[in-house]
Amino acid sequence: MVKTPSLLVSVIAVVGVVAAGCTDEVSGSATAVDVPVTTTQAPPTEGGGAVCRARIGFLGALSGQFAAVAMPALNGAKLAVEKFRKRKPDCAVDLVMLDTQGDAAKAVPMATRIVPDRDVVGVIGGAFSGESKAIMPILASSGVPMISPSATATELTASGRVPVFHRVLASDEAQAAAAGRYLKDVARAAKVFVVNDSGQYGTALADKVKSVVGPALVGTDTVQQGQRGFPGTIAKITATAPDAVFFAGIYTEAGPLLRELRAASSTAKFVAGDGVYDAQFATLAGPAAQGAVITCSCAPAERTKGVFADEYLSRYGTPAGMFAAEGFDAATVFLDAIESGRRNREDVLRFVKTYDKPGVARHLKFDGDGDLDPSVTTVWTYLVTAGRFVPDQEVRP
């Protein structure tokens, strides 16, 4: 769902608290800021200088209204680099943090600034799909490997569009396929009604879900973004008496729609994509939100592997937020490349393309287009319980 800031309101309310108290190390401007992860230098070798030296870029909103979305991923990346520097003190790796404020137009000069710095062997980002699309050709022209922790737009990896781009989470298309499989195999819905909000994100999500549920589809309808009151849609749903309703769109319409659906005495399971993963969804739906199922490509911190969640909490004083684990994983891929002796962009890119190791969020292995390999792609479902999104289970597309 993390595509452009115009759609990011649905994420900010969930993760906004994560940024509090965690931004002191990041300059709050729209210009590039080169900030090492630590102020200490790696110990020099006997001949002087570190055994190895490299820089990893992080490109995303470090300030402004969308910083709360990118900050958890940045903090996850910083944690990975800090752990690396403690374990490999003779290898000086710095994180170059570049502020886009979530604006694709601002991302372009940030990417341009990376190109001549040959010490930057890879970039974590973009954080959003819009800025990722804008910077991909710039970084590709210089062979800079990219690994996004949060950009999910399907088009970013269409037909191997830009060979330097990769991401460590499922695309929107994979998320929709997983939602369809959840409806079929977990909810075992024999009758599914699909509603979309007429936007690009919602329409694509709905089309994929419809194709996956196949003959179980008993009806569809389209609502408008900003619409208030859904009597026509509710009438169509209740007339088909579905076992489940899938909503493809944003929480602003999902909440009121679900409230009206329950007022019409429908008990159909309500399932929606990550555009509904927002605390305001429960507010808008009221008690009707209880039991709703939301899919998201993001891994819940409490289900991450190893000690990541504890270390993040200890380091930042707050639980890991959305995309924090993905930021850690993206950084780890680059750090593993550096540790293995890859010190230039060409070698790092080859290393990334053959990477096949467990991460803290999920196993990491990329297909030829830069997406996660289908064998390791998973999507999480979250159950709305007392207004909270409680991790439920992983579903494969």
Sequence and secondary structure as in RCSB ss.txt:
>XXXX:A:sequence
MVKTPSLLVSVIAVVGVVAAGCTDEVSGSATAVDVPVTTTQAPPTEGGGAVCRARIGFLGALSGQFAAVAMPALN
GAKLAVEKFRKRKPDCAVDLVMLDTQGDAAKAVPMATRIVPDRDVVGVIGGAFSGESKAIMPILASSGVPMISPS
ATATELTASGRVPVFHRVLASDEAQAAAAGRYLKDVARAAKVFVVNDSGQYGTALADKVKSVVGPALVGTDTVQQ
GQRGFPGTIAKITATAPDAVFFAGIYTEAGPLLRELRAASSTAKFVAGDGVYDAQFATLAGPAAQGAVITCSCAP
AERTKGVFADEYLSRYGTPAGMFAAEGFDAATVFLDAIESGRRNREDVLRFVKTYDKPGVARHLKFDGDGDLDPS
VTTVWTYLVTAGRFVPDQEVRP
>XXXX:A:secstr
    GGGTHHHHHHHHHHHTT  TTS  SSSEE   SSSS     TTSS SEEEEEEEEE SSSTTHHHHHHHHH
HHHHHHHHHHHH TTEEEEEEEEE TT HHHHHHHHHHHTT TTEEEEE  SSHHHHHHHHHHHHTTT  EEESS
   GGGGGGG STTEEESS  HHHHHHHHHHIIIIIS  SSEEEEE SSHHHHHHHHHHHHHHGGGEEEEEE  T
T    HHHHHHHHHH  SEEEEES HHHHHHHHHHHHHTT   EEEE GGG SHHHHHHHGGGGTT EEEESS  
GGG STTHHHHHHHHHSS   TTHHHHHHHHHHHHHHHHTT  SHHHHHHHHHT EEE SSSEEEB TTSSB TT
T  EEEEEEETTEEEEEEEE  
